Amino acid sequence: MKNITVKDTKLIIDAVEIDLSDNAGKKVTVFEEIDGSLTIESKPYHYKSICELYVPLPIITSIDTGKKDKEGMPITENSFTPIALDKADIRKFEEVVDGAYKRT
């Protein structure tokens, strides 16, 4: 079984970093190819599935600036908190004898 960790927006599998920042709000499956490389690209065939997860959306918070516009409405600014993969549920796949995979 491969060692899977996270750091910021990156999924790290056996020292290979996969940046998932462009996949916020999507389900991602990591595949291993026959040459041992890893990919999240969807293709008809892969050597085996490694894991899957839903990449969380960034958190957007409106902050009141304390200023008012011409109509007297409060002026706000958006604050973005990047995706946090440490809170994502990563489902690892384990190979079984008949070649099928099960989630662990």
C-alpha positions as CSV (number, residue, x, y, z in Angstrom):
1,M,0.0,0.0,0.0
2,K,1.2,3.5,-0.9
3,N,2.0,6.1,1.7
4,I,-0.6,9.0,1.2
5,T,-0.3,12.3,3.0
6,V,-1.5,15.9,2.3
7,K,0.2,19.3,2.5
8,D,-1.9,22.4,1.7
9,T,-3.5,21.8,-1.7
10,K,-1.2,18.9,-2.5
11,L,-1.8,15.2,-2.2
12,I,1.5,13.4,-1.7
13,I,1.8,9.7,-2.6
14,D,5.2,8.1,-2.0
15,A,6.9,11.5,-2.4
16,V,5.1,12.4,-5.6
17,E,3.1,15.6,-5.2
18,I,-0.2,16.2,-7.0
19,D,-1.5,19.7,-6.8
20,L,-5.3,19.6,-6.6
21,S,-6.0,23.3,-6.3
22,D,-7.6,23.3,-9.8
23,N,-10.0,20.5,-8.7
24,A,-11.8,22.3,-5.9
25,G,-15.4,21.0,-5.5
26,K,-14.7,17.8,-7.6
27,K,-14.2,14.1,-7.0
28,V,-10.7,13.1,-7.9
29,T,-9.4,9.6,-8.4
30,V,-5.6,8.9,-8.5
31,F,-4.5,6.2,-10.8
32,E,-1.2,4.4,-11.2
33,E,-0.1,3.7,-14.8
34,I,1.8,0.6,-15.9
35,D,5.1,2.5,-15.8
36,G,4.5,3.5,-12.2
37,S,3.6,7.1,-12.8
38,L,0.6,8.7,-11.1
39,T,-2.2,10.6,-12.8
40,I,-5.7,12.1,-12.0
41,E,-6.4,12.2,-15.7
42,S,-9.6,10.4,-16.7
43,K,-8.8,7.8,-19.4
44,P,-10.5,4.6,-20.4
45,Y,-7.8,2.3,-18.9
46,H,-5.3,2.6,-16.0
47,Y,-3.1,0.0,-14.3
48,K,-4.8,0.5,-10.9
49,S,-6.6,2.9,-8.7
50,I,-4.8,4.3,-5.7
51,C,-7.3,6.5,-3.9
52,E,-10.2,8.9,-4.4
53,L,-11.4,12.0,-2.6
54,Y,-13.7,15.0,-2.9
55,V,-11.6,18.1,-3.0
56,P,-13.3,20.7,-0.8
57,L,-14.2,24.2,-2.1
58,P,-12.3,27.2,-0.7
59,I,-14.1,29.2,2.0
60,I,-15.1,32.7,0.9
61,T,-16.0,35.1,3.6
62,S,-17.2,38.7,3.2
63,I,-15.6,41.2,5.5
64,D,-17.1,44.6,6.3
65,T,-14.5,47.3,5.6
66,G,-16.4,49.8,7.8
67,K,-16.9,52.1,4.7
68,K,-20.2,52.9,2.9
69,D,-20.9,53.4,-0.8
70,K,-22.8,56.3,-2.3
71,E,-26.1,54.7,-1.3
72,G,-25.0,54.2,2.3
73,M,-24.6,50.4,1.8
74,P,-21.6,48.7,3.6
75,I,-18.6,48.0,1.4
76,T,-17.3,44.5,1.9
77,E,-14.2,42.6,0.7
78,N,-14.0,38.9,0.1
79,S,-11.5,36.8,2.0
80,F,-10.5,33.4,0.5
81,T,-9.4,30.5,2.6
82,P,-7.7,28.0,0.4
83,I,-8.8,24.4,0.2
84,A,-7.8,22.2,3.1
85,L,-7.0,18.7,2.0
86,D,-6.3,17.7,5.7
87,K,-10.1,17.6,6.2
88,A,-10.8,15.6,3.0
89,D,-11.9,12.0,3.3
90,I,-9.3,10.0,1.3
91,R,-10.5,6.6,0.3
92,K,-7.6,4.2,-0.4
93,F,-8.0,1.2,-2.6
94,E,-6.4,-2.1,-1.8
95,E,-5.8,-4.8,-4.4
96,V,-7.5,-8.1,-3.8
97,V,-6.6,-11.5,-5.1
98,D,-9.0,-11.6,-8.1
99,G,-7.7,-8.3,-9.4
100,A,-10.7,-6.2,-8.3
101,Y,-10.3,-3.3,-5.9
102,K,-11.9,-2.6,-2.6
103,R,-12.0,0.6,-0.6
104,T,-10.3,0.7,2.8
